[in-house]
Amino acid sequence: MPEIGTAAAETPARAVVGGGAPRRERRRLRSPHSRGYYLMVAPALLLSGLIVLLPGVLTAVAAFTNWDGLGLHAAWIGLGNFRDLFTDPVFLASLRHTFIWMGLFLTIPVFIGLVAALLLLKRGRSRTVYQIIFLIPYVLAPITNAVLWLNIIYNPISGMVGYANSRGLNLSSPLSSNNTALYAVAGVDMWHFWGFLTVVYLAALRQTPLDQVEAALVEGANGWQVYRYVYLPSIKPTLQLMWVMITIFSFLAFDYVYLLTQGGPAHATEMLSTYAYTAAFSAFEFGKAAAVGLVMSGFGLVSAFLFVWLSRKDETE
């Protein structure tokens, strides 16, 4: 009986202590120091609101109007822009090209980057040199890379295609064919991107605990088994993050497409971004371009939610 009474006496005491904690937290939030923190964060929040939030809201509103971008007056047309989009064969083609682009980037550069990272993992001091070399295309300006490929590789007169023609192969520039133009542009962008993935994957691989690798080798695991059961689970969060980022970047792809083909020939390389650019700055249909932007943002949000869901699923497991 005395023990029961002691426990009962301790319980209210804990409740009092626990009930006082929220009050202390509220007082801490109201302290002058916390107000100073908010004041320091306020400029960043204001800048983000003016640059990101406000334009985003205005774009969402413009998507439901016929705004031409030349004045402040626009008529509300509801879903008219979206109906026009999904009945436009050029928009549907650009949507299909964007998904093809995403499929290419989720496979080819990811595979090359993983293989290159695994090969560099066993290198010594030369690993840094290789990383610098692989990053050179990524740090160069897109216009530089585009000019290099246009004049050195794809040029049918003075480039490698022209050299092949001088040897009797009778090749045409892949950028001039409806069947190959999209893959030729994607090849340039993948060449510029895979080195970045290599560096990211290599950094993730180097974070794998060495004791797990050594234990797997002691147990007689071969190279593939070590990668499959040790390295791959370790870099899984990095792989998921890069897949999401690649998906988002695929819907934002613009620079290499516009620099190399401007969406041609005959809309063979038209992407959602180039379609929106043409609608806004050539046809002055800013409302329609804003609708395309909402579609692109929707796919990006789906990718972000998928990443968050996968991350939480891994944490619960």
C-alpha positions in Angstrom: 0.0 0.0 0.0 2.7 2.6 0.8 4.3 1.9 -2.6 1.0 2.5 -4.4 0.6 5.8 -2.6 4.1 6.9 -3.6 3.5 6.1 -7.2 0.2 8.0 -7.1 1.9 11.0 -5.5 4.6 11.0 -8.2 2.1 10.9 -11.1 0.7 14.4 -10.4 4.2 15.7 -10.0 5.1 14.4 -13.5 1.9 15.9 -14.8 2.8 19.3 -13.3 6.3 19.1 -14.8 5.0 18.0 -18.2 2.3 20.7 -18.1 4.9 23.4 -17.4 7.0 22.5 -20.4 4.7 24.0 -23.1 4.5 27.3 -21.0 8.3 27.5 -21.0 8.3 26.9 -24.7 5.8 29.7 -25.3 7.7 32.1 -23.1 10.9 31.2 -25.0 9.2 31.9 -28.3 8.0 35.3 -27.0 11.5 36.2 -25.7 13.4 39.1 -27.3 16.0 36.7 -28.6 13.4 34.7 -30.6 12.0 37.9 -32.0 15.5 38.7 -33.2 15.7 35.4 -35.0 12.4 36.1 -36.8 13.7 39.5 -37.8 16.8 37.9 -39.3 14.7 35.4 -41.3 12.2 38.0 -42.4 14.2 39.3 -45.4 14.7 35.8 -46.8 11.0 35.1 -46.4 10.0 38.4 -48.0 12.4 37.8 -50.9 11.1 34.3 -51.4 7.5 35.5 -51.3 8.2 38.2 -53.9 10.3 36.1 -56.2 8.6 32.6 -55.9 5.2 32.8 -54.2 3.8 36.0 -55.8 4.8 35.1 -59.4 3.5 31.6 -58.9 0.1 32.8 -57.8 -0.1 35.3 -60.7 0.9 32.5 -63.1 -1.9 30.3 -61.7 -4.4 33.1 -62.1 -3.2 33.9 -65.7 -3.7 30.3 -66.7 -7.4 30.8 -66.5 -7.4 34.0 -68.6 -6.7 35.1 -72.2 -4.0 37.5 -71.1 -1.7 38.5 -74.0 1.1 39.9 -71.8 0.8 43.4 -73.2 -1.6 45.0 -70.8 -3.2 44.6 -67.4 -6.6 43.6 -68.8 -7.5 40.0 -69.3 -10.8 38.1 -69.6 -11.6 35.1 -67.4 -12.1 32.0 -69.7 -11.9 29.3 -67.1 -10.6 26.0 -68.4 -10.5 27.3 -72.0 -6.7 27.3 -72.2 -6.5 23.7 -70.9 -9.1 22.5 -73.4 -7.1 24.1 -76.2 -3.9 22.5 -74.9 -5.2 18.9 -74.8 -6.8 19.2 -78.2 -3.6 20.7 -79.8 -1.6 17.9 -81.5 1.6 19.9 -81.0 1.1 20.1 -77.3 0.4 16.4 -77.1 3.5 15.7 -79.1 5.6 17.9 -76.8 4.1 16.0 -73.8 5.1 12.7 -75.4 8.6 14.0 -76.2 9.0 15.1 -72.6 8.1 11.6 -71.3 10.6 10.1 -73.8 13.2 12.6 -72.6 12.5 11.6 -69.0 12.8 7.9 -69.8 16.1 8.4 -71.5 17.6 10.4 -68.6 16.3 8.0 -65.9 18.2 5.1 -67.5 21.2 6.0 -69.7 23.1 8.7 -67.7 22.1 7.0 -64.4 23.6 3.7 -65.6 26.7 5.4 -66.9 27.1 7.4 -63.7 26.8 4.4 -61.5 29.3 2.3 -63.5 31.8 5.2 -63.6 31.3 5.8 -59.8 32.0 2.1 -59.0 35.1 2.1 -61.2 36.4 5.3 -59.5 35.7 3.9 -56.1 38.7 1.7 -56.3 41.0 4.4 -57.6 43.5 6.3 -55.4 44.6 9.8 -55.8 43.7 9.8 -59.5 40.0 9.7 -58.5 40.0 13.5 -58.0 41.5 14.1 -61.4 38.8 12.0 -63.1 36.1 13.8 -61.2 37.4 17.1 -62.4 37.5 15.9 -66.0 34.0 14.4 -65.8 32.6 17.7 -64.4 34.1 19.9 -67.2 31.0 19.5 -69.5 28.7 20.2 -66.6 30.3 23.4 -65.6 30.6 24.7 -69.2 27.8 27.0 -70.4 25.1 25.3 -72.4 25.7 27.6 -75.4 29.4 26.4 -75.4 28.4 22.7 -75.4 25.8 23.3 -78.0 28.2 25.1 -80.3 30.8 22.4 -79.9 28.4 19.6 -80.8 26.9 21.6 -83.7 30.3 22.3 -85.3 32.5 19.4 -84.3 30.0 16.5 -84.2 26.8 17.1 -86.0 28.0 19.4 -88.8 27.5 17.6 -92.1 30.3 19.5 -93.8 33.1 20.1 -91.3 32.1 17.9 -88.3 32.4 14.2 -87.7 29.3 13.6 -89.8 31.0 15.5 -92.6 34.2 13.3 -92.1 32.0 10.2 -92.3 30.4 11.5 -95.5 33.9 12.0 -97.0 34.6 8.4 -96.3 31.5 7.4 -98.3 29.1 6.7 -95.5 26.5 9.2 -96.8 25.2 10.3 -93.4 23.0 13.3 -92.7 23.0 15.4 -89.5 20.8 13.6 -86.9 19.4 17.0 -86.0 17.7 17.3 -89.5 15.7 14.1 -89.2 12.3 13.8 -87.5 13.2 10.3 -86.3 16.6 11.1 -84.7 16.5 14.8 -83.7 15.1 14.3 -80.3 17.6 11.6 -79.4 20.5 13.7 -80.8 19.6 16.6 -78.6 19.1 14.3 -75.6 22.5 12.8 -76.3 24.2 16.3 -76.0 22.4 16.9 -72.7 23.2 13.5 -71.3 26.9 14.0 -72.3 26.8 17.2 -70.2 24.9 15.6 -67.3 26.4 12.1 -66.6 29.6 13.4 -65.1 27.6 15.3 -62.4 25.8 12.1 -61.6 29.1 10.2 -61.3 30.4 12.7 -58.7 27.1 12.5 -56.7 27.0 8.7 -56.8 30.7 8.4 -55.9 30.2 10.6 -52.9 27.3 8.4 -51.8 29.3 5.2 -52.3 32.1 6.5 -50.2 29.7 7.0 -47.3 29.1 3.2 -47.1 30.6 1.8 -43.9 33.8 -0.1 -44.7 33.1 -2.7 -42.0 30.0 -3.8 -43.9 32.0 -4.2 -47.1 34.8 -6.1 -45.3 32.3 -8.4 -43.6 30.6 -9.2 -47.0 34.0 -10.0 -48.5 35.0 -12.2 -45.5 31.7 -14.1 -46.0 32.8 -14.8 -49.6 30.6 -12.4 -51.5 31.6 -11.5 -55.0 31.7 -8.0 -56.5 28.0 -8.1 -57.7 26.8 -9.3 -54.3 28.7 -6.6 -52.5 27.2 -4.0 -54.7 23.7 -5.5 -54.6 23.5 -6.1 -50.8 25.9 -3.5 -49.4 26.4 -0.5 -51.6 23.0 -0.3 -53.3 21.0 -0.2 -50.0 23.5 2.4 -48.7 23.0 4.8 -51.7 19.3 4.2 -52.1 18.2 7.6 -50.7 20.6 9.3 -53.1 19.3 7.3 -56.0 15.7 8.2 -55.1 16.6 11.9 -54.7 18.4 12.0 -58.1 15.5 10.2 -59.8 13.1 12.9 -58.5 15.4 15.7 -59.6 15.9 14.1 -63.0 12.1 13.9 -63.4 11.7 17.5 -62.5 14.5 18.6 -64.7 13.0 16.6 -67.6 9.9 18.7 -67.5 12.0 21.9 -67.4 14.3 20.9 -70.2 14.8 23.9 -72.5 18.3 25.2 -73.1 19.8 22.4 -75.3 16.6 21.9 -77.2 16.3 25.6 -78.0 20.0 26.1 -78.8 20.2 23.1 -81.1 16.8 22.8 -82.8 14.4 25.4 -81.4 11.8 22.6 -81.2 12.2 21.5 -84.9 12.3 20.1 -87.4 8.5 20.1 -87.7 8.1 20.0 -83.9 10.1 16.8 -83.7 11.9 18.1 -80.6 9.2 20.2 -79.2 9.1 20.1 -75.4 6.7 21.5 -72.9 9.1 24.3 -72.1 9.7 25.3 -75.7 6.0 25.1 -76.4 5.3 27.5 -73.5 8.1 29.8 -74.7 6.7 29.9 -78.2 3.1 30.5 -77.0 4.3 33.4 -74.8 6.8 35.2 -76.8 5.9 34.4 -80.4 2.1 34.1 -80.3 1.7 36.4 -77.2 -0.7 33.8 -75.6 0.6 34.3 -72.1 -2.5 32.7 -70.6 -1.9 29.6 -72.6 1.8 29.5 -71.7 0.8 29.9 -68.0 -1.5 26.8 -68.4 1.5 24.9 -69.8 3.5 26.0 -66.8 0.8 24.7 -64.4 0.9 21.3 -66.2 4.7 21.2 -65.8 4.4 22.2 -62.1 1.8 19.5 -61.6 4.2 16.8 -62.8 6.9 18.2 -60.6 4.7 18.2 -57.5 3.8 14.6 -58.2 7.5 13.7 -58.3 8.2 15.5 -55.1 5.3 13.9 -53.3 6.5 10.5 -54.5 10.0 11.1 -53.1 8.5 12.2 -49.7 6.3 9.1 -49.7 9.3 6.8 -50.5 11.4 8.5 -47.9 8.8 8.0 -45.2 8.2 4.4 -46.2 12.0 3.7 -45.8 12.0 5.3 -42.4 9.1 3.2 -41.2 10.7 0.0 -42.5 
